[in-house]
Amino acid sequence: MAHGLAAGTDLRGSELTAKHADWAEEFARNYTITEENALDIVKAETGKVFAQVLEHAGVYKRTEEGKAAFLRFLDQV
């Protein structure tokens, strides 16, 4: 993926990258991607996705309602 972004390769042309092409093209607009920084950019953007997934997977979301529910839980333990 990183090499393809740096080279300007059509990500839809490979079975390995086709399913992530929309995502990669979207974040790629925010960067000047080179061979030297492509992997770091892909890692950073992957981290953002994982952070969001973990946020949404938690029992208590990071909303006012979720924080209040978490505090109620802490009072019980």
mmCIF file of the N, C-alpha and C atoms, coordinates in Angstrom:
data_MODEL
# 
_entry.id   MODEL 
# 
loop_
_atom_site.group_PDB 
_atom_site.id 
_atom_site.type_symbol 
_atom_site.label_atom_id 
_atom_site.label_alt_id 
_atom_site.label_comp_id 
_atom_site.label_asym_id 
_atom_site.label_entity_id 
_atom_site.label_seq_id 
_atom_site.pdbx_PDB_ins_code 
_atom_site.Cartn_x 
_atom_site.Cartn_y 
_atom_site.Cartn_z 
_atom_site.occupancy 
_atom_site.B_iso_or_equiv 
_atom_site.pdbx_formal_charge 
_atom_site.auth_seq_id 
_atom_site.auth_comp_id 
_atom_site.auth_asym_id 
_atom_site.auth_atom_id 
_atom_site.pdbx_PDB_model_num 
ATOM 1   N N  . MET A 1 1  ? 0.836   -1.183 0.000  1.00 0.00 ? 1  MET A N  1 
ATOM 2   C CA . MET A 1 1  ? 0.000   0.000  0.000  1.00 0.00 ? 1  MET A CA 1 
ATOM 3   C C  . MET A 1 1  ? 0.877   1.242  0.000  1.00 0.00 ? 1  MET A C  1 
ATOM 4   N N  . ALA A 1 2  ? 1.835   1.309  0.928  1.00 0.00 ? 2  ALA A N  1 
ATOM 5   C CA . ALA A 1 2  ? 2.677   2.501  1.037  1.00 0.00 ? 2  ALA A CA 1 
ATOM 6   C C  . ALA A 1 2  ? 3.467   2.726  -0.241 1.00 0.00 ? 2  ALA A C  1 
ATOM 7   N N  . HIS A 1 3  ? 4.060   1.666  -0.757 1.00 0.00 ? 3  HIS A N  1 
ATOM 8   C CA . HIS A 1 3  ? 4.846   1.801  -1.986 1.00 0.00 ? 3  HIS A CA 1 
ATOM 9   C C  . HIS A 1 3  ? 3.954   2.252  -3.141 1.00 0.00 ? 3  HIS A C  1 
ATOM 10  N N  . GLY A 1 4  ? 2.766   1.677  -3.225 1.00 0.00 ? 4  GLY A N  1 
ATOM 11  C CA . GLY A 1 4  ? 1.820   2.052  -4.276 1.00 0.00 ? 4  GLY A CA 1 
ATOM 12  C C  . GLY A 1 4  ? 1.412   3.507  -4.191 1.00 0.00 ? 4  GLY A C  1 
ATOM 13  N N  . LEU A 1 5  ? 1.187   3.998  -2.984 1.00 0.00 ? 5  LEU A N  1 
ATOM 14  C CA . LEU A 1 5  ? 0.844   5.412  -2.814 1.00 0.00 ? 5  LEU A CA 1 
ATOM 15  C C  . LEU A 1 5  ? 1.992   6.307  -3.268 1.00 0.00 ? 5  LEU A C  1 
ATOM 16  N N  . ALA A 1 6  ? 3.195   5.950  -2.871 1.00 0.00 ? 6  ALA A N  1 
ATOM 17  C CA . ALA A 1 6  ? 4.367   6.761  -3.230 1.00 0.00 ? 6  ALA A CA 1 
ATOM 18  C C  . ALA A 1 6  ? 4.610   6.739  -4.736 1.00 0.00 ? 6  ALA A C  1 
ATOM 19  N N  . ALA A 1 7  ? 4.374   5.596  -5.354 1.00 0.00 ? 7  ALA A N  1 
ATOM 20  C CA . ALA A 1 7  ? 4.635   5.451  -6.785 1.00 0.00 ? 7  ALA A CA 1 
ATOM 21  C C  . ALA A 1 7  ? 3.486   5.964  -7.646 1.00 0.00 ? 7  ALA A C  1 
ATOM 22  N N  . GLY A 1 8  ? 2.348   6.233  -7.013 1.00 0.00 ? 8  GLY A N  1 
ATOM 23  C CA . GLY A 1 8  ? 1.186   6.679  -7.772 1.00 0.00 ? 8  GLY A CA 1 
ATOM 24  C C  . GLY A 1 8  ? 0.482   5.544  -8.503 1.00 0.00 ? 8  GLY A C  1 
ATOM 25  N N  . THR A 1 9  ? 0.703   4.341  -8.049 1.00 0.00 ? 9  THR A N  1 
ATOM 26  C CA . THR A 1 9  ? 0.103   3.151  -8.645 1.00 0.00 ? 9  THR A CA 1 
ATOM 27  C C  . THR A 1 9  ? -1.399  3.122  -8.379 1.00 0.00 ? 9  THR A C  1 
ATOM 28  N N  . ASP A 1 10 ? -2.157  2.561  -9.322 1.00 0.00 ? 10 ASP A N  1 
ATOM 29  C CA . ASP A 1 10 ? -3.593  2.387  -9.118 1.00 0.00 ? 10 ASP A CA 1 
ATOM 30  C C  . ASP A 1 10 ? -3.799  1.301  -8.076 1.00 0.00 ? 10 ASP A C  1 
ATOM 31  N N  . LEU A 1 11 ? -4.263  1.680  -6.908 1.00 0.00 ? 11 LEU A N  1 
ATOM 32  C CA . LEU A 1 11 ? -4.434  0.731  -5.808 1.00 0.00 ? 11 LEU A CA 1 
ATOM 33  C C  . LEU A 1 11 ? -5.526  -0.290 -6.086 1.00 0.00 ? 11 LEU A C  1 
ATOM 34  N N  . ARG A 1 12 ? -6.408  0.014  -7.010 1.00 0.00 ? 12 ARG A N  1 
ATOM 35  C CA . ARG A 1 12 ? -7.476  -0.915 -7.355 1.00 0.00 ? 12 ARG A CA 1 
ATOM 36  C C  . ARG A 1 12 ? -6.976  -2.053 -8.253 1.00 0.00 ? 12 ARG A C  1 
ATOM 37  N N  . GLY A 1 13 ? -5.767  -1.929 -8.737 1.00 0.00 ? 13 GLY A N  1 
ATOM 38  C CA . GLY A 1 13 ? -5.205  -2.930 -9.634 1.00 0.00 ? 13 GLY A CA 1 
ATOM 39  C C  . GLY A 1 13 ? -4.669  -4.162 -8.926 1.00 0.00 ? 13 GLY A C  1 
ATOM 40  N N  . SER A 1 14 ? -4.571  -4.116 -7.614 1.00 0.00 ? 14 SER A N  1 
ATOM 41  C CA . SER A 1 14 ? -4.052  -5.248 -6.861 1.00 0.00 ? 14 SER A CA 1 
ATOM 42  C C  . SER A 1 14 ? -5.115  -5.754 -5.895 1.00 0.00 ? 14 SER A C  1 
ATOM 43  N N  . GLU A 1 15 ? -5.255  -7.050 -5.833 1.00 0.00 ? 15 GLU A N  1 
ATOM 44  C CA . GLU A 1 15 ? -6.216  -7.656 -4.909 1.00 0.00 ? 15 GLU A CA 1 
ATOM 45  C C  . GLU A 1 15 ? -5.893  -7.297 -3.459 1.00 0.00 ? 15 GLU A C  1 
ATOM 46  N N  . LEU A 1 16 ? -4.609  -7.095 -3.176 1.00 0.00 ? 16 LEU A N  1 
ATOM 47  C CA . LEU A 1 16 ? -4.182  -6.787 -1.811 1.00 0.00 ? 16 LEU A CA 1 
ATOM 48  C C  . LEU A 1 16 ? -4.568  -5.378 -1.370 1.00 0.00 ? 16 LEU A C  1 
ATOM 49  N N  . THR A 1 17 ? -4.654  -4.443 -2.293 1.00 0.00 ? 17 THR A N  1 
ATOM 50  C CA . THR A 1 17 ? -4.915  -3.052 -1.911 1.00 0.00 ? 17 THR A CA 1 
ATOM 51  C C  . THR A 1 17 ? -6.260  -2.515 -2.394 1.00 0.00 ? 17 THR A C  1 
ATOM 52  N N  . ALA A 1 18 ? -6.927  -3.227 -3.272 1.00 0.00 ? 18 ALA A N  1 
ATOM 53  C CA . ALA A 1 18 ? -8.164  -2.721 -3.868 1.00 0.00 ? 18 ALA A CA 1 
ATOM 54  C C  . ALA A 1 18 ? -9.222  -2.364 -2.829 1.00 0.00 ? 18 ALA A C  1 
ATOM 55  N N  . LYS A 1 19 ? -9.375  -3.211 -1.813 1.00 0.00 ? 19 LYS A N  1 
ATOM 56  C CA . LYS A 1 19 ? -10.443 -2.957 -0.844 1.00 0.00 ? 19 LYS A CA 1 
ATOM 57  C C  . LYS A 1 19 ? -10.156 -1.763 0.063  1.00 0.00 ? 19 LYS A C  1 
ATOM 58  N N  . HIS A 1 20 ? -8.916  -1.290 0.075  1.00 0.00 ? 20 HIS A N  1 
ATOM 59  C CA . HIS A 1 20 ? -8.560  -0.127 0.892  1.00 0.00 ? 20 HIS A CA 1 
ATOM 60  C C  . HIS A 1 20 ? -8.297  1.124  0.060  1.00 0.00 ? 20 HIS A C  1 
ATOM 61  N N  . ALA A 1 21 ? -8.524  1.032  -1.228 1.00 0.00 ? 21 ALA A N  1 
ATOM 62  C CA . ALA A 1 21 ? -8.177  2.129  -2.136 1.00 0.00 ? 21 ALA A CA 1 
ATOM 63  C C  . ALA A 1 21 ? -8.927  3.418  -1.808 1.00 0.00 ? 21 ALA A C  1 
ATOM 64  N N  . ASP A 1 22 ? -10.218 3.346  -1.562 1.00 0.00 ? 22 ASP A N  1 
ATOM 65  C CA . ASP A 1 22 ? -10.985 4.564  -1.255 1.00 0.00 ? 22 ASP A CA 1 
ATOM 66  C C  . ASP A 1 22 ? -10.422 5.257  -0.022 1.00 0.00 ? 22 ASP A C  1 
ATOM 67  N N  . TRP A 1 23 ? -10.177 4.479  1.020  1.00 0.00 ? 23 TRP A N  1 
ATOM 68  C CA . TRP A 1 23 ? -9.629  5.023  2.273  1.00 0.00 ? 23 TRP A CA 1 
ATOM 69  C C  . TRP A 1 23 ? -8.270  5.674  2.025  1.00 0.00 ? 23 TRP A C  1 
ATOM 70  N N  . ALA A 1 24 ? -7.392  4.971  1.332  1.00 0.00 ? 24 ALA A N  1 
ATOM 71  C CA . ALA A 1 24 ? -6.035  5.488  1.086  1.00 0.00 ? 24 ALA A CA 1 
ATOM 72  C C  . ALA A 1 24 ? -6.067  6.738  0.229  1.00 0.00 ? 24 ALA A C  1 
ATOM 73  N N  . GLU A 1 25 ? -6.887  6.746  -0.791 1.00 0.00 ? 25 GLU A N  1 
ATOM 74  C CA . GLU A 1 25 ? -6.968  7.930  -1.647 1.00 0.00 ? 25 GLU A CA 1 
ATOM 75  C C  . GLU A 1 25 ? -7.518  9.131  -0.887 1.00 0.00 ? 25 GLU A C  1 
ATOM 76  N N  . GLU A 1 26 ? -8.414  8.868  0.041  1.00 0.00 ? 26 GLU A N  1 
ATOM 77  C CA . GLU A 1 26 ? -8.985  9.953  0.837  1.00 0.00 ? 26 GLU A CA 1 
ATOM 78  C C  . GLU A 1 26 ? -7.926  10.606 1.719  1.00 0.00 ? 26 GLU A C  1 
ATOM 79  N N  . PHE A 1 27 ? -7.160  9.809  2.473  1.00 0.00 ? 27 PHE A N  1 
ATOM 80  C CA . PHE A 1 27 ? -6.164  10.428 3.344  1.00 0.00 ? 27 PHE A CA 1 
ATOM 81  C C  . PHE A 1 27 ? -4.952  10.922 2.574  1.00 0.00 ? 27 PHE A C  1 
ATOM 82  N N  . ALA A 1 28 ? -4.672  10.329 1.425  1.00 0.00 ? 28 ALA A N  1 
ATOM 83  C CA . ALA A 1 28 ? -3.499  10.729 0.640  1.00 0.00 ? 28 ALA A CA 1 
ATOM 84  C C  . ALA A 1 28 ? -3.587  12.189 0.188  1.00 0.00 ? 28 ALA A C  1 
ATOM 85  N N  . ARG A 1 29 ? -4.802  12.695 0.033  1.00 0.00 ? 29 ARG A N  1 
ATOM 86  C CA . ARG A 1 29 ? -4.979  14.096 -0.371 1.00 0.00 ? 29 ARG A CA 1 
ATOM 87  C C  . ARG A 1 29 ? -4.402  15.074 0.651  1.00 0.00 ? 29 ARG A C  1 
ATOM 88  N N  . ASN A 1 30 ? -4.227  14.617 1.878  1.00 0.00 ? 30 ASN A N  1 
ATOM 89  C CA . ASN A 1 30 ? -3.751  15.492 2.948  1.00 0.00 ? 30 ASN A CA 1 
ATOM 90  C C  . ASN A 1 30 ? -2.234  15.515 3.077  1.00 0.00 ? 30 ASN A C  1 
ATOM 91  N N  . TYR A 1 31 ? -1.539  14.775 2.244  1.00 0.00 ? 31 TYR A N  1 
ATOM 92  C CA . TYR A 1 31 ? -0.089  14.622 2.377  1.00 0.00 ? 31 TYR A CA 1 
ATOM 93  C C  . TYR A 1 31 ? 0.621   14.797 1.036  1.00 0.00 ? 31 TYR A C  1 
ATOM 94  N N  . THR A 1 32 ? 1.893   15.098 1.134  1.00 0.00 ? 32 THR A N  1 
ATOM 95  C CA . THR A 1 32 ? 2.804   14.940 0.009  1.00 0.00 ? 32 THR A CA 1 
ATOM 96  C C  . THR A 1 32 ? 3.532   13.633 0.297  1.00 0.00 ? 32 THR A C  1 
ATOM 97  N N  . ILE A 1 33 ? 3.158   12.594 -0.408 1.00 0.00 ? 33 ILE A N  1 
ATOM 98  C CA . ILE A 1 33 ? 3.672   11.263 -0.112 1.00 0.00 ? 33 ILE A CA 1 
ATOM 99  C C  . ILE A 1 33 ? 4.895   10.969 -0.971 1.00 0.00 ? 33 ILE A C  1 
ATOM 100 N N  . THR A 1 34 ? 5.949   10.559 -0.292 1.00 0.00 ? 34 THR A N  1 
ATOM 101 C CA . THR A 1 34 ? 7.187   10.172 -0.958 1.00 0.00 ? 34 THR A CA 1 
ATOM 102 C C  . THR A 1 34 ? 7.533   8.752  -0.545 1.00 0.00 ? 34 THR A C  1 
ATOM 103 N N  . GLU A 1 35 ? 8.508   8.180  -1.205 1.00 0.00 ? 35 GLU A N  1 
ATOM 104 C CA . GLU A 1 35 ? 8.961   6.838  -0.840 1.00 0.00 ? 35 GLU A CA 1 
ATOM 105 C C  . GLU A 1 35 ? 9.462   6.813  0.606  1.00 0.00 ? 35 GLU A C  1 
ATOM 106 N N  . GLU A 1 36 ? 10.039  7.914  1.052  1.00 0.00 ? 36 GLU A N  1 
ATOM 107 C CA . GLU A 1 36 ? 10.607  7.985  2.402  1.00 0.00 ? 36 GLU A CA 1 
ATOM 108 C C  . GLU A 1 36 ? 9.546   8.082  3.498  1.00 0.00 ? 36 GLU A C  1 
ATOM 109 N N  . ASN A 1 37 ? 8.417   8.728  3.216  1.00 0.00 ? 37 ASN A N  1 
ATOM 110 C CA . ASN A 1 37 ? 7.436   8.930  4.284  1.00 0.00 ? 37 ASN A CA 1 
ATOM 111 C C  . ASN A 1 37 ? 6.161   8.103  4.136  1.00 0.00 ? 37 ASN A C  1 
ATOM 112 N N  . ALA A 1 38 ? 6.026   7.373  3.040  1.00 0.00 ? 38 ALA A N  1 
ATOM 113 C CA . ALA A 1 38 ? 4.776   6.668  2.749  1.00 0.00 ? 38 ALA A CA 1 
ATOM 114 C C  . ALA A 1 38 ? 4.391   5.670  3.843  1.00 0.00 ? 38 ALA A C  1 
ATOM 115 N N  . LEU A 1 39 ? 5.338   4.878  4.286  1.00 0.00 ? 39 LEU A N  1 
ATOM 116 C CA . LEU A 1 39 ? 5.021   3.869  5.305  1.00 0.00 ? 39 LEU A CA 1 
ATOM 117 C C  . LEU A 1 39 ? 4.611   4.529  6.618  1.00 0.00 ? 39 LEU A C  1 
ATOM 118 N N  . ASP A 1 40 ? 5.293   5.595  7.007  1.00 0.00 ? 40 ASP A N  1 
ATOM 119 C CA . ASP A 1 40 ? 4.931   6.303  8.241  1.00 0.00 ? 40 ASP A CA 1 
ATOM 120 C C  . ASP A 1 40 ? 3.524   6.879  8.146  1.00 0.00 ? 40 ASP A C  1 
ATOM 121 N N  . ILE A 1 41 ? 3.165   7.387  6.984  1.00 0.00 ? 41 ILE A N  1 
ATOM 122 C CA . ILE A 1 41 ? 1.824   7.957  6.790  1.00 0.00 ? 41 ILE A CA 1 
ATOM 123 C C  . ILE A 1 41 ? 0.774   6.854  6.882  1.00 0.00 ? 41 ILE A C  1 
ATOM 124 N N  . VAL A 1 42 ? 1.009   5.736  6.226  1.00 0.00 ? 42 VAL A N  1 
ATOM 125 C CA . VAL A 1 42 ? 0.053   4.625  6.286  1.00 0.00 ? 42 VAL A CA 1 
ATOM 126 C C  . VAL A 1 42 ? -0.095  4.126  7.724  1.00 0.00 ? 42 VAL A C  1 
ATOM 127 N N  . LYS A 1 43 ? 1.011   4.017  8.445  1.00 0.00 ? 43 LYS A N  1 
ATOM 128 C CA . LYS A 1 43 ? 0.950   3.590  9.844  1.00 0.00 ? 43 LYS A CA 1 
ATOM 129 C C  . LYS A 1 43 ? 0.141   4.581  10.689 1.00 0.00 ? 43 LYS A C  1 
ATOM 130 N N  . ALA A 1 44 ? 0.383   5.871  10.500 1.00 0.00 ? 44 ALA A N  1 
ATOM 131 C CA . ALA A 1 44 ? -0.337  6.896  11.272 1.00 0.00 ? 44 ALA A CA 1 
ATOM 132 C C  . ALA A 1 44 ? -1.829  6.859  10.970 1.00 0.00 ? 44 ALA A C  1 
ATOM 133 N N  . GLU A 1 45 ? -2.187  6.732  9.707  1.00 0.00 ? 45 GLU A N  1 
ATOM 134 C CA . GLU A 1 45 ? -3.595  6.701  9.333  1.00 0.00 ? 45 GLU A CA 1 
ATOM 135 C C  . GLU A 1 45 ? -4.272  5.415  9.804  1.00 0.00 ? 45 GLU A C  1 
ATOM 136 N N  . THR A 1 46 ? -3.545  4.308  9.792  1.00 0.00 ? 46 THR A N  1 
ATOM 137 C CA . THR A 1 46 ? -4.076  3.050  10.323 1.00 0.00 ? 46 THR A CA 1 
ATOM 138 C C  . THR A 1 46 ? -4.319  3.193  11.822 1.00 0.00 ? 46 THR A C  1 
ATOM 139 N N  . GLY A 1 47 ? -3.399  3.841  12.506 1.00 0.00 ? 47 GLY A N  1 
ATOM 140 C CA . GLY A 1 47 ? -3.560  4.088  13.939 1.00 0.00 ? 47 GLY A CA 1 
ATOM 141 C C  . GLY A 1 47 ? -4.804  4.888  14.245 1.00 0.00 ? 47 GLY A C  1 
ATOM 142 N N  . LYS A 1 48 ? -5.102  5.876  13.406 1.00 0.00 ? 48 LYS A N  1 
ATOM 143 C CA . LYS A 1 48 ? -6.307  6.687  13.605 1.00 0.00 ? 48 LYS A CA 1 
ATOM 144 C C  . LYS A 1 48 ? -7.559  5.824  13.498 1.00 0.00 ? 48 LYS A C  1 
ATOM 145 N N  . VAL A 1 49 ? -7.565  4.929  12.525 1.00 0.00 ? 49 VAL A N  1 
ATOM 146 C CA . VAL A 1 49 ? -8.720  4.043  12.347 1.00 0.00 ? 49 VAL A CA 1 
ATOM 147 C C  . VAL A 1 49 ? -8.863  3.120  13.555 1.00 0.00 ? 49 VAL A C  1 
ATOM 148 N N  . PHE A 1 50 ? -7.757  2.533  13.996 1.00 0.00 ? 50 PHE A N  1 
ATOM 149 C CA . PHE A 1 50 ? -7.817  1.629  15.149 1.00 0.00 ? 50 PHE A CA 1 
ATOM 150 C C  . PHE A 1 50 ? -8.252  2.371  16.410 1.00 0.00 ? 50 PHE A C  1 
ATOM 151 N N  . ALA A 1 51 ? -7.779  3.579  16.593 1.00 0.00 ? 51 ALA A N  1 
ATOM 152 C CA . ALA A 1 51 ? -8.188  4.356  17.761 1.00 0.00 ? 51 ALA A CA 1 
ATOM 153 C C  . ALA A 1 51 ? -9.693  4.591  17.752 1.00 0.00 ? 51 ALA A C  1 
ATOM 154 N N  . GLN A 1 52 ? -10.226 4.900  16.585 1.00 0.00 ? 52 GLN A N  1 
ATOM 155 C CA . GLN A 1 52 ? -11.669 5.121  16.496 1.00 0.00 ? 52 GLN A CA 1 
ATOM 156 C C  . GLN A 1 52 ? -12.444 3.829  16.758 1.00 0.00 ? 52 GLN A C  1 
ATOM 157 N N  . VAL A 1 53 ? -11.957 2.730  16.243 1.00 0.00 ? 53 VAL A N  1 
ATOM 158 C CA . VAL A 1 53 ? -12.612 1.441  16.469 1.00 0.00 ? 53 VAL A CA 1 
ATOM 159 C C  . VAL A 1 53 ? -12.609 1.115  17.961 1.00 0.00 ? 53 VAL A C  1 
ATOM 160 N N  . LEU A 1 54 ? -11.474 1.309  18.612 1.00 0.00 ? 54 LEU A N  1 
ATOM 161 C CA . LEU A 1 54 ? -11.394 1.027  20.049 1.00 0.00 ? 54 LEU A CA 1 
ATOM 162 C C  . LEU A 1 54 ? -12.306 1.954  20.847 1.00 0.00 ? 54 LEU A C  1 
ATOM 163 N N  . GLU A 1 55 ? -12.381 3.204  20.425 1.00 0.00 ? 55 GLU A N  1 
ATOM 164 C CA . GLU A 1 55 ? -13.268 4.152  21.096 1.00 0.00 ? 55 GLU A CA 1 
ATOM 165 C C  . GLU A 1 55 ? -14.712 3.673  21.030 1.00 0.00 ? 55 GLU A C  1 
ATOM 166 N N  . HIS A 1 56 ? -15.117 3.219  19.865 1.00 0.00 ? 56 HIS A N  1 
ATOM 167 C CA . HIS A 1 56 ? -16.497 2.780  19.674 1.00 0.00 ? 56 HIS A CA 1 
ATOM 168 C C  . HIS A 1 56 ? -16.765 1.412  20.279 1.00 0.00 ? 56 HIS A C  1 
ATOM 169 N N  . ALA A 1 57 ? -15.726 0.628  20.495 1.00 0.00 ? 57 ALA A N  1 
ATOM 170 C CA . ALA A 1 57 ? -15.901 -0.710 21.041 1.00 0.00 ? 57 ALA A CA 1 
ATOM 171 C C  . ALA A 1 57 ? -15.978 -0.707 22.563 1.00 0.00 ? 57 ALA A C  1 
ATOM 172 N N  . GLY A 1 58 ? -15.594 0.376  23.176 1.00 0.00 ? 58 GLY A N  1 
ATOM 173 C CA . GLY A 1 58 ? -15.596 0.443  24.627 1.00 0.00 ? 58 GLY A CA 1 
ATOM 174 C C  . GLY A 1 58 ? -16.987 0.388  25.202 1.00 0.00 ? 58 GLY A C  1 
ATOM 175 N N  . VAL A 1 59 ? -17.061 -0.052 26.433 1.00 0.00 ? 59 VAL A N  1 
ATOM 176 C CA . VAL A 1 59 ? -18.348 -0.118 27.115 1.00 0.00 ? 59 VAL A CA 1 
ATOM 177 C C  . VAL A 1 59 ? -18.908 1.292  27.308 1.00 0.00 ? 59 VAL A C  1 
ATOM 178 N N  . TYR A 1 60 ? -18.015 2.231  27.575 1.00 0.00 ? 60 TYR A N  1 
ATOM 179 C CA . TYR A 1 60 ? -18.436 3.611  27.820 1.00 0.00 ? 60 TYR A CA 1 
ATOM 180 C C  . TYR A 1 60 ? -17.819 4.512  26.766 1.00 0.00 ? 60 TYR A C  1 
ATOM 181 N N  . LYS A 1 61 ? -18.651 5.066  25.924 1.00 0.00 ? 61 LYS A N  1 
ATOM 182 C CA . LYS A 1 61 ? -18.162 5.974  24.880 1.00 0.00 ? 61 LYS A CA 1 
ATOM 183 C C  . LYS A 1 61 ? -17.668 7.268  25.510 1.00 0.00 ? 61 LYS A C  1 
ATOM 184 N N  . ARG A 1 62 ? -16.829 8.000  24.789 1.00 0.00 ? 62 ARG A N  1 
ATOM 185 C CA . ARG A 1 62 ? -16.263 9.258  25.291 1.00 0.00 ? 62 ARG A CA 1 
ATOM 186 C C  . ARG A 1 62 ? -17.223 10.414 25.006 1.00 0.00 ? 62 ARG A C  1 
ATOM 187 N N  . THR A 1 63 ? -18.464 10.242 25.457 1.00 0.00 ? 63 THR A N  1 
ATOM 188 C CA . THR A 1 63 ? -19.474 11.292 25.382 1.00 0.00 ? 63 THR A CA 1 
ATOM 189 C C  . THR A 1 63 ? -19.824 11.669 26.814 1.00 0.00 ? 63 THR A C  1 
ATOM 190 N N  . GLU A 1 64 ? -20.568 12.729 26.997 1.00 0.00 ? 64 GLU A N  1 
ATOM 191 C CA . GLU A 1 64 ? -20.987 13.123 28.347 1.00 0.00 ? 64 GLU A CA 1 
ATOM 192 C C  . GLU A 1 64 ? -21.795 12.006 29.000 1.00 0.00 ? 64 GLU A C  1 
ATOM 193 N N  . GLU A 1 65 ? -22.669 11.395 28.224 1.00 0.00 ? 65 GLU A N  1 
ATOM 194 C CA . GLU A 1 65 ? -23.487 10.306 28.752 1.00 0.00 ? 65 GLU A CA 1 
ATOM 195 C C  . GLU A 1 65 ? -22.609 9.112  29.148 1.00 0.00 ? 65 GLU A C  1 
ATOM 196 N N  . GLY A 1 66 ? -21.643 8.778  28.322 1.00 0.00 ? 66 GLY A N  1 
ATOM 197 C CA . GLY A 1 66 ? -20.744 7.663  28.610 1.00 0.00 ? 66 GLY A CA 1 
ATOM 198 C C  . GLY A 1 66 ? -19.870 7.924  29.817 1.00 0.00 ? 66 GLY A C  1 
ATOM 199 N N  . LYS A 1 67 ? -19.375 9.154  29.944 1.00 0.00 ? 67 LYS A N  1 
ATOM 200 C CA . LYS A 1 67 ? -18.550 9.514  31.102 1.00 0.00 ? 67 LYS A CA 1 
ATOM 201 C C  . LYS A 1 67 ? -19.357 9.422  32.391 1.00 0.00 ? 67 LYS A C  1 
ATOM 202 N N  . ALA A 1 68 ? -20.597 9.892  32.340 1.00 0.00 ? 68 ALA A N  1 
ATOM 203 C CA . ALA A 1 68 ? -21.455 9.834  33.529 1.00 0.00 ? 68 ALA A CA 1 
ATOM 204 C C  . ALA A 1 68 ? -21.733 8.380  33.916 1.00 0.00 ? 68 ALA A C  1 
ATOM 205 N N  . ALA A 1 69 ? -21.969 7.533  32.927 1.00 0.00 ? 69 ALA A N  1 
ATOM 206 C CA . ALA A 1 69 ? -22.218 6.123  33.200 1.00 0.00 ? 69 ALA A CA 1 
ATOM 207 C C  . ALA A 1 69 ? -20.975 5.462  33.799 1.00 0.00 ? 69 ALA A C  1 
ATOM 208 N N  . PHE A 1 70 ? -19.814 5.826  33.305 1.00 0.00 ? 70 PHE A N  1 
ATOM 209 C CA . PHE A 1 70 ? -18.570 5.275  33.837 1.00 0.00 ? 70 PHE A CA 1 
ATOM 210 C C  . PHE A 1 70 ? -18.367 5.698  35.287 1.00 0.00 ? 70 PHE A C  1 
ATOM 211 N N  . LEU A 1 71 ? -18.659 6.942  35.607 1.00 0.00 ? 71 LEU A N  1 
ATOM 212 C CA . LEU A 1 71 ? -18.526 7.416  36.987 1.00 0.00 ? 71 LEU A CA 1 
ATOM 213 C C  . LEU A 1 71 ? -19.503 6.686  37.913 1.00 0.00 ? 71 LEU A C  1 
ATOM 214 N N  . ARG A 1 72 ? -20.707 6.419  37.412 1.00 0.00 ? 72 ARG A N  1 
ATOM 215 C CA . ARG A 1 72 ? -21.672 5.648  38.216 1.00 0.00 ? 72 ARG A CA 1 
ATOM 216 C C  . ARG A 1 72 ? -21.132 4.242  38.472 1.00 0.00 ? 72 ARG A C  1 
ATOM 217 N N  . PHE A 1 73 ? -20.523 3.660  37.458 1.00 0.00 ? 73 PHE A N  1 
ATOM 218 C CA . PHE A 1 73 ? -19.913 2.345  37.622 1.00 0.00 ? 73 PHE A CA 1 
ATOM 219 C C  . PHE A 1 73 ? -18.823 2.381  38.679 1.00 0.00 ? 73 PHE A C  1 
ATOM 220 N N  . LEU A 1 74 ? -17.960 3.388  38.626 1.00 0.00 ? 74 LEU A N  1 
ATOM 221 C CA . LEU A 1 74 ? -16.867 3.491  39.598 1.00 0.00 ? 74 LEU A CA 1 
ATOM 222 C C  . LEU A 1 74 ? -17.390 3.631  41.018 1.00 0.00 ? 74 LEU A C  1 
ATOM 223 N N  . ASP A 1 75 ? -18.498 4.332  41.186 1.00 0.00 ? 75 ASP A N  1 
ATOM 224 C CA . ASP A 1 75 ? -19.088 4.469  42.522 1.00 0.00 ? 75 ASP A CA 1 
ATOM 225 C C  . ASP A 1 75 ? -19.556 3.131  43.080 1.00 0.00 ? 75 ASP A C  1 
ATOM 226 N N  . GLN A 1 76 ? -19.862 2.192  42.209 1.00 0.00 ? 76 GLN A N  1 
ATOM 227 C CA . GLN A 1 76 ? -20.367 0.887  42.631 1.00 0.00 ? 76 GLN A CA 1 
ATOM 228 C C  . GLN A 1 76 ? -19.245 -0.087 43.020 1.00 0.00 ? 76 GLN A C  1 
ATOM 229 N N  . VAL A 1 77 ? -18.036 0.161  42.550 1.00 0.00 ? 77 VAL A N  1 
ATOM 230 C CA . VAL A 1 77 ? -16.934 -0.763 42.845 1.00 0.00 ? 77 VAL A CA 1 
ATOM 231 C C  . VAL A 1 77 ? -16.080 -0.325 43.987 1.00 0.00 ? 77 VAL A C  1 
# 
